[in-house]
Amino acid sequence: MAVSLVGTCSGMTGRRFAIVQEYVPAYRVPLFAAMAAAAAADGDELVVFAGEPAGDLARRNDGAGPQPWLRRIRQREFKILGRRLTLRVLPPAVRRSDLIVVEQARRNLDVPLLLAWPWTAKKVAMWGHGSDVVKTPSLLERAYSVALLRRAAWFFAYTESGVKWATRVGIDHSKTTVLRNSIDAERLRRDLDAVRLSIVPDCFQALFIGGLDASKRVGELIEIATQVHEIEPGFRLVVAGDGELRADVSAAHDRYSWLEYRGPLSGEDKARALLESDVLLLPGRVGLVAVDSLVAGRPIVTLSSSLHAPEYGYLEPGETCLTASSVEEAVMQTVELLRDRAALEAMQERCRAAAVDFSVEQMARRFRSGMKQAIEDSDD
């Protein structure tokens, strides 16, 4: 349960900020904790209102535990015509907040209700990708997304591409913030340093890390790895993660001695898996794992046909990642890179050099600054 901070220190403004989430994955905890601490330092209060993960999200086993800034809300997930929808019960504290930040997601049925009323619409902001990069929407779905965003008071885009899209569909650029979406890169660096001396790298090992669902193209992952192993018998694949396709990975683990399934990894276990491997083999969607790749210095091999998230834009094909047009090309690119140690080490170094601009602390500062701008703008 969140504790109000209003009136607890001098020079405060006493503003209340609410972020409404379907659920809080563990990787978001450092971001929200930093934002809540910054708000408290200003005499403000930030509370994240979120439900429990359901369905495929629950199978990822990555939900955050209790936090001082997190308040649980009731919600129900259901499907209509194959589309996943979420109905949330928002407590009065959300509507009483001076700024409400909601996910840019069509599935959340409370968002159009918030935006339908002038007294809440003027203080509702959205955060998200911008354009539909991880799926292909219908014309009606796209029009609905644009209509919602045009009603919002502010837009927080994960990356610069999101702001560019928003301005193209008529959003005032002065009412946008680029967050540069990130994981806790500093924590990952500490974990890497903690285990580095104990690691004996396997020069023919790849790592998959992420949710085990259809967007990650687990079938192609196993197919690519199988063909790489046929060419290079010393090749190994480590799979880390959980999700609806865990049974497929477990079956492959039982079938192939060269494939190891480790389940969800975090902290030093995750760092160890990254350093033991030379590359990340991620044929499906690439999102925030791009930051893991850069920080750890482990280039990604992926497929160009996948619907990648905006963070894929952090990578540069041919420099910090390899993008193949087919499974066969991904096989050859992986084999060639693992065999050419000089080229691999050069690519790894370029990854590390490109990682310096990413941190959850910087993201929190951008988010917090944009929220203060948004609330001041709504007061004018």
Summary of the structure (lengths in Angstrom):
residues: 380
radius of gyration: 21.6
end to end distance: 32.3
largest distance: 67.7
contacts: 1283
relative contact order: 0.12
helix: 46%
strand: 20%
